[in-house]
């Protein structure tokens, strides 16, 4: 009986985590207050934002989070996004977003650099983190 309730609790946590909203974040003092999915897509695909202010995108080194993020933005699978970046790198045009180990590293890096943008799961953002949410993705 105890094993079953523990299993159900763990399963519920996994489901909640898998469905957690993704938030796009920037430095708290950034001039950017909100972004559209198209603007975030442009930034993460190596294009400049409409006002020609480049934001430096960073990612969490998690294929699952990257898959969810890019699919929410572009509707394309991660394998196509990785192939896109491989082509750009091979041509010497651009480098893909820098990857950091975990959400805490992304939050810390962005809180120290107003030119960075990143994404995290909503449930990983602590209060008083030095960052702000500029887009919410489901």
N, C-alpha and C positions, 0 to 999 in steps of 0.2 A: 504494500500500500504506500509506504513512504517513498519507495523507488519510483512508483508511478507519478506521485505528485511532484517529485523532483524533476522527472523527465518532462512533465507537462510545463512546469515553470521554465525550464531551459528552452523548450521548444517555443514558448510564448516570447521569451527574450530574443531568440533568433529571428522570429517572424517580425517583431517590432523593429529590430535592428535592420532587417532587410528592407523594411518599408519606411525607414526614417527619411525624412525630407532632407535634401541636400541644400546647403546654403552657400552662396558665393559671398566671399568676404573681402574687404579691403581695410586699410589702415583707418583708424577712427578719425584721423584728421584729414583724410583724403578729400580732394575736391569732388570726387565721384560720390553721389548720394544714392542713385539707383541706376541699374543697367537693365536692358532688355535681354532676353535670351539671344537674340541675333548679335548684339554687341559683345556679349560674353563669348559666343561662338567665334566671332571675328578675332577676339583677343587670343583665345586658346588655339586657333588655327593659324596663328602667325600674322594676322592682318592688324592694321592699326585701327584704333577706335576712331569714330567719326571726327573728333576734334583733333586728330593727329597726335594725341598724347599716348605714347606707348605705355601700357601696363605690362609688368613682368609677371606672367602666369607661373604659378607653382602648383604642383599636384602632390597628393599623398601616393606613396608607392604601393598602391593596392589595385590590382586589376579589376576587382569587383567594384570598387568605388569609381574608378575611371570608366568602367563599362556603363554604369548607371548614369554618370555625369554626361558623358558624350552622347549616349543614346537620348537622354532627356533634351539635350541641346540640338542635336542634328538628326536624330532618328536613325543614325548609322551605327553598325556594330563596331566594337573596339578594334577588331582586326582591320577594318577599313581606315580607321583613324591612324592606327600604327603604320599602315602602308603609306598613307598620305605623308606622314612625317618622315618615313624612310626615303621617299622620293625627294622631298625637300632637302634632307640632309645629304643625300647622294649628289644632288645638284649643287651643293654648297650654298644654298640659299638661306636656310634658317635652321635653328636648333629647336627641338621640342621643349615644352615646359620642363623646368627643373623639377625633379621629384625629391620629396623629403619623406622621412621614415614613417611619420605618424601625424595624426591631427594636431597634437600638441606642438610639434615642430613647425607645422604650417602656420598655426596661430601665432607662435612666437616670432617667426620670421616676418610675417606680415605686420605684426605690432611694432616691429623695429624699422620697417621700410614702407613709406607711404606710396611707393610706386609699384608695390606688389599686389597681386590678386590671387585668391585661392578658393578652394571649395572644401567643405567639410560636411559631415552629417550633423544635422541640427542638434542632436543630443550630445555632441562633444564640445559645444561652445560654453566655456565657463563665463560667469559674470565678470565684469571688469577685466576683459581680456585685451583691451586696446585695439579691437577691431570692430567693424560694423558690417551688418548684412546688407548687401546691395541687390540681391536677387534670391528668391526661394524657388527651388525646383522640386517637383514631386516625382 
